[in-house]
Structure formats: structure tokens, C-alpha cells
Amino acid sequence: MAYDEKLADRVRDAFRARKNVAEIKMFGGLCWTLNGNMAIGVMKDELLVRVPDNEFDTLLKERGAHTFDFMPGRTPRGILMVGATAISTKPALQKWVGRGVKHAESLPPKTKKKPKTKAKK
């Protein structure tokens, strides 16, 4: 299993009343976007949270938060992982989901890309 189904269900509940939400497979887990901008993801039993770059270092110091190291030598700023013990309660999960949602809502909506067509010979 690439992601914890129970955690994914808890995140789905947090997004249930929102509009312009998409759930997509990404990074071997699930990701939720708002208006095309990534907000939250679930990988294994951890939460992936998109945060503003200027808050990254401060939020990294919170309990359970660590960097998202998906490729050796590449640690993207603006994406944090939050361990299972730090999101075990509903209020704790809501706090982190709220942060990801707030950041995604602050970004301009993305427009859907048109599929590429092959040139005729």
C-alpha cells in the first residue's frame, strides 16, 4: 500500500464541503488540489503539506514536521511532511490541512492544459 487509506479518508472528510477540489494520484500517494494548486497529500502514513516558502523554516520546527526528500540531494522548500503521530487527532490534522488549504487558496487558479495533438503527416 502506497498510502494509508484511513488517513486518506480523514483528509477527504476535511475537503468534503469545498468546491474546486481534485483528488489525484501523485508521488506514489494521493494529492488534493484547490483550483489546480496542490494543498495536501498523503504518502504512506504521513501528510504532505504545501506551505509558503517564507513559513517553511518555522513550520519545520513543529512536532512531527520534516522535509520532503523525494529525490537524493533535492529537498523542495514549500512542501513539508508531517508524521502520523503529529496528525493522530482531528484538531491536529485540521490544523495542517488548514495550512495547506490557506496556501493553495492564496495562489492564482491554474488553467487546464489542452492535450497535445500530433501533427498530421
C-alpha positions in Angstrom: 0.0 0.0 0.0 1.5 3.3 -1.1 -0.7 5.4 1.3 -2.8 4.9 4.4 -6.4 4.6 3.4 -7.7 5.7 6.8 -5.7 8.9 6.6 -6.8 9.5 3.1 -10.5 9.1 4.3 -9.8 11.6 7.1 -8.4 14.1 4.6 -11.3 13.5 2.2 -13.6 14.4 5.1 -11.8 17.7 5.5 -12.3 18.6 1.9 -15.9 17.3 1.6 -17.6 20.8 1.7 -15.1 22.6 -0.5 -15.5 23.4 -4.2 -12.9 23.2 -7.0 -11.1 20.2 -5.2 -9.5 17.4 -7.2 -8.0 14.3 -5.8 -5.2 12.9 -7.9 -2.5 10.3 -7.6 0.9 11.8 -7.2 4.3 10.9 -5.7 3.0 7.3 -5.1 0.2 8.6 -2.9 -2.8 10.9 -3.1 -2.9 14.6 -3.5 -5.7 17.2 -3.1 -5.6 20.4 -5.2 -7.7 23.5 -4.9 -8.2 25.4 -8.2 -5.4 23.3 -9.6 -2.9 24.1 -6.9 -1.6 21.4 -4.6 -2.7 21.8 -1.0 -2.3 18.4 0.8 -1.1 14.9 0.0 -1.0 11.5 1.7 2.1 9.3 1.4 2.2 6.1 3.5 1.0 7.2 6.9 2.2 10.8 6.6 0.7 14.1 5.4 2.4 16.1 2.7 1.5 19.9 3.2 2.2 22.7 0.8 3.2 25.8 2.8 4.5 29.3 1.8 8.3 29.4 1.4 8.6 32.2 4.0 7.0 30.0 6.6 8.8 26.8 5.8 11.7 27.0 8.3 9.3 28.0 11.2 6.8 25.2 10.4 9.7 22.7 10.0 10.3 23.1 13.8 6.8 21.9 14.7 6.3 18.5 16.2 6.3 15.8 13.6 7.3 18.0 10.7 10.2 17.1 8.5 11.4 17.8 4.9 10.0 16.1 1.9 13.1 14.3 0.4 11.7 12.6 -2.6 15.0 12.6 -4.6 18.5 12.4 -3.1 20.0 15.8 -2.8 16.8 17.6 -3.6 14.7 19.0 -0.8 12.0 21.3 -2.1 11.1 24.3 0.0 7.4 24.8 0.4 6.5 21.2 1.0 6.6 19.6 4.4 5.9 16.1 5.6 4.1 15.6 8.9 4.4 12.3 10.7 1.5 10.2 11.8 1.8 10.9 15.5 1.5 14.6 14.9 -1.8 14.2 13.0 -3.4 11.5 15.0 -6.2 13.7 16.3 -8.8 15.5 14.3 -7.8 19.0 15.5 -4.1 18.3 14.7 -5.0 17.1 11.2 -7.3 20.0 10.6 -4.5 22.5 11.6 -2.2 21.1 9.0 -4.9 20.7 6.3 -5.9 24.3 7.0 -2.3 25.5 6.4 -2.2 23.7 3.0 -5.6 25.0 2.0 -4.7 28.5 3.0 -1.6 28.5 0.9 -3.3 26.8 -2.1 -6.1 29.4 -2.0 -3.6 32.2 -2.0 -2.3 31.2 -5.4 -3.9 32.1 -8.7 -6.1 29.3 -10.2 -4.4 27.2 -12.7 -5.9 26.7 -16.1 -6.2 23.2 -17.5 -3.7 22.5 -20.2 -5.0 21.4 -23.6 -3.9 17.9 -24.7 -1.2 17.9 -27.2 -2.2 16.8 -30.7 0.1 15.1 -33.1 0.9 16.9 -36.3 -0.5 15.3 -39.4 1.9 13.9 -41.9 
